[in-house]
Amino acid sequence: MYPYLKALHIIFVVTWFAGLFYVPRLLIYIIEANSKPSSERLIIQTQLKIMLNRLWLAITWPSAIITLILGIIVAINGKWFSIFFTKEGIWFQLKILLVVLLYAFHFSLQYLINKIEDEQYPYTAQQIRYWNEVPTLLLFAIVALVVVKQWISFFWMVIGIIALISVLIIAIRLYRKWRSS
């Protein structure tokens, strides 16, 4: 039964991440539509908000909840909590910390969705573009920890994530420069 639970957990992690990757893009497009003429803006934002709500409520939220439930079940069945306070369990402690940060990101998107539903735009599209990279970084870190399960790997993972952050920042800035030219 354990392999099936683990497979389901991974499937719902994937669907959750699909939402976490796409929701910020929709927020960016909604914010960018503010620069359009009012009739065009209304049409674009109305459609994007429908898409956003369907994705958020029908896929992202349910996937986040099922991921959490299945993750706890898999951890219990796999006896992962038995190593939690051991030297070999440091990777698992770090994974739990990163998962908590991932849920914090999820709740930050809920905050942004609520603001946009109230016609408030606290951040620019450019700021959301940077924020959109957070789940990518967390995904890299979590997968590295789960696959490698070694403390020393954490050092190399941090180096890799710093390099990835640098590449992402450069790519975002080049895209911004390209769009404005």
C-alpha positions as CSV (number, residue, x, y, z in Angstrom):
1,M,0.0,0.0,0.0
2,Y,2.9,2.4,0.8
3,P,4.1,2.7,-2.8
4,Y,0.6,3.6,-4.0
5,L,0.2,6.3,-1.2
6,K,3.6,7.7,-2.2
7,A,2.7,7.8,-5.8
8,L,-0.6,9.6,-5.0
9,H,1.3,12.0,-2.9
10,I,3.7,12.8,-5.7
11,I,0.8,13.2,-8.2
12,F,-0.9,15.7,-5.9
13,V,2.4,17.5,-5.3
14,V,2.7,17.9,-9.1
15,T,-0.9,19.2,-9.5
16,W,-0.3,21.6,-6.6
17,F,2.8,23.0,-8.1
18,A,1.0,23.4,-11.4
19,G,-1.3,25.8,-9.6
20,L,1.6,27.5,-7.7
21,F,3.4,28.1,-11.0
22,Y,0.4,29.4,-13.0
23,V,-1.5,31.4,-10.4
24,P,1.2,34.1,-10.2
25,R,1.3,34.4,-14.0
26,L,-2.5,35.0,-14.0
27,L,-2.0,37.7,-11.3
28,I,0.7,39.3,-13.5
29,Y,-1.6,39.4,-16.5
30,I,-4.5,40.8,-14.3
31,I,-2.2,43.6,-13.0
32,E,-0.8,44.3,-16.5
33,A,-4.4,44.7,-17.8
34,N,-4.7,47.8,-15.7
35,S,-2.8,49.7,-18.3
36,K,-5.4,48.9,-21.0
37,P,-8.4,51.1,-21.9
38,S,-11.3,50.5,-19.5
39,S,-13.5,48.4,-21.8
40,E,-10.6,46.2,-22.8
41,R,-9.3,46.0,-19.2
42,L,-12.8,44.8,-18.0
43,I,-13.0,42.0,-20.5
44,I,-9.4,40.8,-19.9
45,Q,-9.6,41.0,-16.1
46,T,-13.0,39.3,-15.9
47,Q,-11.8,36.4,-18.0
48,L,-8.5,36.1,-16.1
49,K,-10.3,36.2,-12.7
50,I,-12.6,33.4,-13.8
51,M,-9.6,31.3,-14.8
52,L,-7.8,32.2,-11.6
53,N,-10.6,31.3,-9.4
54,R,-11.2,28.0,-11.1
55,L,-7.5,27.1,-11.0
56,W,-7.2,28.2,-7.4
57,L,-10.3,26.6,-6.0
58,A,-10.7,23.5,-8.1
59,I,-7.0,22.4,-8.5
60,T,-4.5,24.3,-6.3
61,W,-6.3,24.3,-2.9
62,P,-7.6,20.7,-3.1
63,S,-4.1,19.6,-4.2
64,A,-2.5,21.4,-1.3
65,I,-4.8,19.8,1.2
66,I,-4.5,16.3,-0.3
67,T,-0.7,16.7,-0.6
68,L,-0.5,17.5,3.1
69,I,-2.8,14.6,4.2
70,L,-1.0,12.1,2.0
71,G,2.4,13.5,3.0
72,I,1.6,12.8,6.7
73,I,0.3,9.3,5.9
74,V,3.4,8.5,3.8
75,A,5.7,9.8,6.5
76,I,3.9,7.7,9.2
77,N,3.8,4.6,7.0
78,G,7.4,5.0,5.9
79,K,8.5,5.5,9.5
80,W,10.1,8.8,8.6
81,F,9.3,10.4,11.9
82,S,11.4,7.8,13.7
83,I,14.6,9.4,12.2
84,F,13.4,13.0,12.7
85,F,15.7,13.8,15.7
86,T,18.7,11.8,14.5
87,K,21.7,12.8,12.5
88,E,20.3,10.9,9.5
89,G,17.1,12.8,9.8
90,I,18.5,16.3,9.2
91,W,17.4,16.1,5.6
92,F,13.8,15.3,6.7
93,Q,13.8,18.2,9.2
94,L,15.0,20.5,6.3
95,K,12.3,19.1,4.0
96,I,9.6,19.8,6.6
97,L,10.9,23.4,7.0
98,L,10.9,23.9,3.2
99,V,7.4,22.4,3.0
100,V,6.2,24.9,5.7
101,L,7.8,27.7,3.5
102,L,5.9,26.3,0.5
103,Y,2.6,26.5,2.4
104,A,3.5,30.1,3.5
105,F,3.9,30.9,-0.2
106,H,0.6,29.3,-0.9
107,F,-1.1,31.5,1.7
108,S,0.7,34.5,0.3
109,L,-1.0,33.8,-3.0
110,Q,-4.3,33.6,-1.3
111,Y,-3.6,37.0,0.2
112,L,-2.8,38.4,-3.3
113,I,-5.9,36.8,-4.8
114,N,-8.1,38.4,-2.1
115,K,-6.5,41.8,-2.7
116,I,-7.1,41.5,-6.4
117,E,-10.7,40.4,-5.9
118,D,-11.1,43.7,-3.9
119,E,-9.6,45.6,-6.8
120,Q,-6.4,46.3,-4.8
121,Y,-3.1,45.9,-6.4
122,P,-0.4,46.1,-3.7
123,Y,2.4,44.9,-6.0
124,T,3.6,45.6,-9.5
125,A,3.7,42.9,-12.2
126,Q,7.5,43.0,-12.0
127,Q,7.4,42.3,-8.2
128,I,5.0,39.3,-8.8
129,R,7.4,38.0,-11.5
130,Y,10.2,37.8,-8.8
131,W,7.7,36.2,-6.3
132,N,6.7,33.7,-9.0
133,E,10.2,32.1,-8.8
134,V,9.8,31.1,-5.1
135,P,8.1,27.8,-5.8
136,T,10.7,26.9,-8.3
137,L,13.5,27.4,-5.8
138,L,11.5,25.4,-3.1
139,L,10.8,22.6,-5.6
140,F,14.5,22.3,-6.4
141,A,15.5,22.2,-2.7
142,I,12.8,19.8,-1.7
143,V,13.4,17.3,-4.5
144,A,17.2,17.5,-3.9
145,L,16.7,16.7,-0.2
146,V,14.2,13.9,-0.8
147,V,16.3,12.2,-3.5
148,V,19.8,12.6,-2.0
149,K,18.9,12.5,1.8
150,Q,22.4,13.6,2.9
151,W,23.3,16.6,5.0
152,I,26.5,17.4,2.9
153,S,24.2,17.6,-0.1
154,F,22.5,20.6,1.5
155,F,25.7,22.7,1.1
156,W,25.8,21.9,-2.7
157,M,22.1,22.4,-3.0
158,V,22.4,25.9,-1.4
159,I,25.2,26.7,-3.9
160,G,23.0,25.4,-6.8
161,I,20.0,27.4,-5.6
162,I,22.1,30.6,-5.3
163,A,23.3,30.0,-8.9
164,L,19.7,29.3,-10.0
165,I,18.5,32.5,-8.3
166,S,21.1,34.5,-10.1
167,V,20.1,33.0,-13.5
168,L,16.4,33.7,-12.8
169,I,17.1,37.3,-11.8
170,I,19.1,37.9,-14.9
171,A,16.4,36.2,-17.1
172,I,13.7,38.4,-15.5
173,R,15.7,41.5,-16.1
174,L,16.5,40.6,-19.6
175,Y,12.8,39.9,-20.3
176,R,11.9,43.2,-18.8
177,K,14.4,45.0,-21.0
178,W,13.3,43.1,-24.1
179,R,9.6,43.9,-23.4
180,S,10.3,47.6,-23.0
181,S,12.4,47.9,-26.2
